[in-house]
């Protein structure tokens, strides 16, 4: 697990100079072994062990901000269940599994991954909450909209682990998975290996080191189209100035050599407006992709003057013996 912890994880949430409601109802404290959080009408129960030697056994604040962001924005646009149903998502550095469970609640088929030491706790949380969801009242629509979630080991940069989870994915998610500069490169390479031409990457984390943050942003902007989610899009009770959410797509589409795409192959792109026009973004991205591929096709057809003269000469020789009657 690759969570950051240079400062105490259970610091106060301050909004506008005063303690926010998140601080008053704090659940993930050092003395709490089970965190309960209502997400999309369902009470998620997550076992944690904040006093263990592994950072992945704690429900970190950014994961709570992430799932409450999904909840707030799921009624329309790219995060509504009808858009996410059957989409494939992978969670990196899943820890206790909260972010992955949030995506599964919206209909995604999720693979939650982490290092081997964290997998027993992650699996326990997934099994417990999946069982509760499948027993949910069918009238609520919850059981029908729930996708699936499974657990797998994935060490960043491990090619065998990456191959087993069968990329590419429609969505790559992660919360509080950045804390040290030496981990940025393996994280980047893992994201690229898991991505396809229209993968949407959703990452949330708390800024604890300005140096690491600046280096991370520099690497991301070289490789991705990066969009910062505005605070206004987040739940008013689950946000903090130090916690940011990012939505990204791979810049270098030439690295993918897939057949010509169609609109229904793509998840909604993170490009463009976040307003009501989101429903058309997939079709627009499809048209852009096809236009881009057509341009590439034309590039392949371009030939230089020498080649034109050579082909003209060949045609002239072939036509010498042709008699037109």
Secondary structure by P-SEA (a helix, b strand, c coil): cccccccccccccccccccccccccccccccccbbbbbccccbbbbbbccccccccccccaaaaaaaaaaaaccccccccccccccbbbbbccccccaaaaaaaaaccbbbbbbcccaaaaaaaaaaaaaaaaaaccccccccccccccbbbbbccccaaaaaaacccccbbbbccccccccaaaaaaaaaaaacccbbbbbbbbbcccaaaaaaaaaaaaaccbbbbbcccccccccccccbbbbbbbbcccccccccccccccccccccccccccccaaaaaaaaaaaaaaaaaaaaaacccaaaaaaaaaaaaaaacccccc
